[in-house]
Amino acid sequence: MKPAPFKYVVPDTVDEVLALQAEHEDEAKVLAGGQSLVALMNFRMAQPSVLIDLNGLTSLSGIENGGPVIEIKALTRQLEVERSATMTALPIVAEALRHVAHVAIRARGTFGGNIAHADPASELPALMLALEAEMVATGPDGERVIPAADFFKGYFTTSLEPTEILTSVRIPTKQPGAWAFMELARRHGDFALAGVATLLDVEDGRCRSARIALFGVADTPVRATEAEAFLVGKDPVGEVLEEAARITAEALNPSSDIHAPGAYRKKLSSVLVKRAVTAALNRGDMG
């Protein structure tokens, strides 16, 4: 199929983008990597009358290490983030990106575009939740910083206002030392049936803090907050880990689709949590 007719605009500045959005409101869509939007347009599931191409905005590309945070500009290609020496401080990011589609897709797809698309089966939104990242949105009134926990609102829905664009993502560099990222998909590169990002702070065999973020199991990425709280103060192995995995699954109510029934995703989440926590403990170091 081919997309419906649309007007194509390539602005030079963020201010121009914001002016175009204010002028056309819901009739406009912004184009970053295009890996999701173009497909939707071809199927006519999205029919913007105005397409605003952001790729001329060089100021929205690049990675900056600011010490306490690493800031990834929204138009930075996923493959650049994956291979960046700056990101070695946060190796879980590269590990997660290797699960995103295929290299050719990541060479064009943008880091911010993936997050703003807010597909609940996608890896990066859940990772941002686990890393407690902040999203920087720019609109007519300037910048607005949105914690990841407040950013994802539903299927393909975020807290971005219609007049805002996502301009960067800020990730704290100080993170729990033990980490793991894993998912199960029908084939490598497919969307995950379920996946998990896990970060643990463990000292002397006791868990001081835990973060468990899941994707593919709800209409947004979700934190397993009850399981996280249960693990604190305990040695996260054996029966303790079994119970944490059970608590995680019990809190979920995944929907069924042509790829897997909800009950399967629920059970899979439990299995992945056990595997991820075990893998994190075995790795034991963010570096």
Buried (B, 14 or more C-beta within 10 A) or exposed (E): EEBEEBEEBEBEEBEBBBBBBEEBEEEBBBBBBBBBBBEBBEEEEBEBEBBBBBBBBEEBBBBEBEEEBBBBBBBBBBBBBBEBEBBEBBBBBBBBBEBBBEEEBBEBBBBBBBBBBBBBBBBBBBBBBBBBBBBBBBBEEEEBEBEBBEBBEEEBEBBBEEBBBBBBBBBEBEBBBBBBBBBBBEEEEBBBBBBBBBBBBBEEEEBEEBBBBBBBBBBBBBBBBBBBEBBEEBBBBEEBBEBBBBBBBEBBEBEEEEBBEBEBBBBBBBBBBBBBBBBBBEBEEBE
